[in-house]
Amino acid sequence: MKTQRLTMSQALVWHLAALRVENAAGALEPYCAGVFAIFGHGNVAGLGEALWADRAALPTLRAHNEQAMAHAAIAYGKAQFRRRIMAVTTSIGPGATNLVTAAATAHVNRLPLLMLPGDTFASRAPDPVLQQIENFGQGDCSANDVFRPVTRYFDRIVRPEQILTALPRAVATMADPALCGPVCLALPQDVQTEAFDCPEWFLAPEVVRFRRPPADDSELQRAKGLLSRARKPVIIAGGGVLYSQAWVALREFADAFGIPVTETHAGKSSLPWDHPLNLGAVGVTGSPAANEMLREADVVLAVGTRLQDFTTGSHSLFANAQLLSLNVQPHDAQKWSGTAMVADARVGLDQLRAACNGWTADDAWTSRAKALASRWNARVSELTNNDPKDVLPYDAEVIGAVRESATDSDRRDVVVCAAGTLPAELHKLWRAALPGNYHMEYGYSCMGYEIAGGLGVKMARPKQEVIVMVGDGSYLMMNSEIATSVMLGLKLIIVVLDNRGFGCIQRLQLASGGTHFNNLLDDCTAAQGEVVPVDFAMHARSLGAEAVQVADVRSLREAMVAARAASRTQVIVIKTTHTRTTDDGGTWWEVAIPEVSTRPDVNAAHQRYIDGKTQQRI
């Protein structure tokens, strides 16, 4: 066996740089698009030197915040439908622990992320080193152990030879359709620099392959029996449809059987918005068309969704329907005592379509679905094409101005968002014509994901306009990657909706019987303090972007046209109101209300809560 004398870091970098994946055109391209790095003690001398030496084959990208660069890497993987990844490396201590929120985001959303944090010395000779956490009861514990519950695979490399098994296992986990999620290889700083005889087979890895497991025949037959008896079926399309690239299979399945389709946040864009059977968003943030038909459905076919409470209305929306779950992950397929069909979404839909050949949903049900979809699309146009006078606009009106600034021949924008009121409005109102053009992180609903996520999407889709829509609260939490986007020459259009605080949670607080408390900035000013007028446009310019504050929806449209023509990252700020939202659609969502309170509003809210729970699937 031929070997080369390499450090552990060199072997890791060479292996990552050599990994290839087959793209849609059949050509091979790098599986790992690059490494985001913020260097410090613990990764600069070992891994940093290896990355510098191989920088032509494996690009290294500088970021400004560890959590943000991991969000960008997650967004890259999501935009690539999990077919390609990015890695991130940090120093030990706070650099590493800053990744934990991003790891949880990737874990919840089933998205690939390779984390390579530095670690303390395996030899323990200089312990305790700078930033080392000392656990009085566990000598082998470091800060990186916090990654264990939020990763799909975790390993600490305490001998250089261990990289030969650990790295392929990490890659296999990220490429596994059922296990896909974040992985962490903790790298003690002395081990990074230690040399070993690396076998040459490790430096020429095989092409990364993705499984498409079919359904077991017995499960297929049970699924066929359930679906073929249905008269009023509805499909819920989740993120698994996109990650399996099953959008054609979904469209053909829906058309063949006349089944209306609803979309989760992760699954939105599985069908073009104007497909006659696309009822739109499902659940708490869902359209009236989708939720009306789900309430009356006799069978719900959930494809590639983990059935989050926003999708199911805390299990009240389609509580009377029989549930058929097609999912590559058994944990998800078996939820809520549904009929499980464990399979890849594309393969499973094709199998089920062949098995149910000759059956269709009731004609009246299909016709009604098409009528409701058409009516809802007309209502979306009405809501988003409004130009309010003498009042602040709300999110729907901003969404319309952003969307309509595109020309008819170029409807390829990717919208990126994550938390607050905007996800509800975008889920209902954004019109996505192509798969992946709606990029919402709503599994973890992680404030601060938006701008960093937009950067990752732009890296994955450089030829498309990437529009980040973000509230002022999320902007203030994490905005540093504006500077990174300028530094890397990756233009974003960032639309900041300034409602002076956490408007979404303010509404939830009031709906729960609470009062104005600790959410809007004006309510949080201390007696000795003063109201701070945050100038977001000035701030964005200080980070290198071109920015403007607009006065109304009309000037927003004009600013969007100018932003599209620009080459540098653009930030457009508009004041909005949190008091108006789109009332159409939605469903009950379980938020626990105090059982005992001295306030009548809380007691009334608690009674509504108890009434709502009677609708839940048991």
Number of C-alpha atoms within 10 A of each C-alpha: 6 8 13 13 12 19 22 29 26 25 27 22 23 22 20 27 24 19 20 20 19 17 13 7 6 8 9 14 15 20 21 22 23 21 26 23 27 22 20 16 19 28 27 19 16 23 27 22 15 22 24 13 13 15 16 10 16 20 15 21 16 14 24 16 20 24 24 27 32 34 31 30 34 34 34 29 24 30 28 18 21 25 22 25 28 24 23 27 31 29 25 29 22 13 22 24 21 16 26 22 18 26 31 20 25 30 23 19 21 25 26 35 33 27 29 22 30 31 30 30 20 18 12 13 8 10 12 12 15 12 16 16 15 15 11 7 7 8 9 11 14 17 21 25 15 14 25 15 13 21 23 21 23 21 20 20 21 19 17 23 19 13 23 18 10 19 21 15 16 24 23 17 19 27 22 17 24 21 18 25 29 30 29 27 23 25 34 24 27 22 22 28 20 16 18 16 15 22 17 14 13 20 21 15 16 12 15 17 13 16 11 16 16 19 24 12 11 10 16 21 16 15 23 19 13 16 24 19 14 18 19 24 29 30 25 25 29 26 26 27 30 26 25 21 18 21 22 13 18 23 18 15 18 22 16 16 20 24 27 29 31 30 30 28 28 27 27 32 28 31 27 18 20 15 17 19 26 28 34 32 32 32 30 20 27 29 30 24 26 28 27 20 23 28 15 16 21 20 23 23 23 25 30 30 25 25 21 14 16 23 27 23 25 24 23 23 28 25 20 18 20 19 25 25 30 32 28 27 20 15 12 20 26 19 15 13 12 18 19 23 29 25 28 28 32 25 17 25 23 17 17 19 20 12 16 17 12 10 16 21 21 15 14 12 19 24 16 15 25 21 15 21 26 19 14 22 21 11 14 20 12 13 17 21 18 16 17 13 9 7 10 20 22 24 26 25 23 25 22 23 23 24 22 16 19 17 10 8 6 10 18 19 21 23 26 27 28 26 24 21 20 22 23 23 22 22 22 28 28 24 24 23 20 18 22 26 24 25 28 26 27 22 20 17 16 19 21 24 32 33 31 29 30 33 30 28 32 23 22 20 15 13 10 16 21 27 27 24 27 28 31 22 23 22 21 15 11 18 21 20 22 27 19 21 25 19 16 13 12 20 26 28 25 28 25 23 24 21 21 21 21 20 22 20 16 20 18 12 15 15 13 21 18 16 13 13 13 14 18 19 17 15 13 15 13 9 6 5 8 10 11 10 8 12 10 21 20 15 14 23 17 13 17 17 23 20 23 20 19 17 13 20 26 14 14 22 20 14 22 23 16 12 23 19 8 14 13 19 23 27 27 22 24 24 18 22 16 22 12 13 15 17 9 16 19 23 21 21 21 16 12 11 19 13 12 9 12 7 10 10 15 21 18 13 20 21 12 13 20 14 10 16 16 10 17 17 15 10
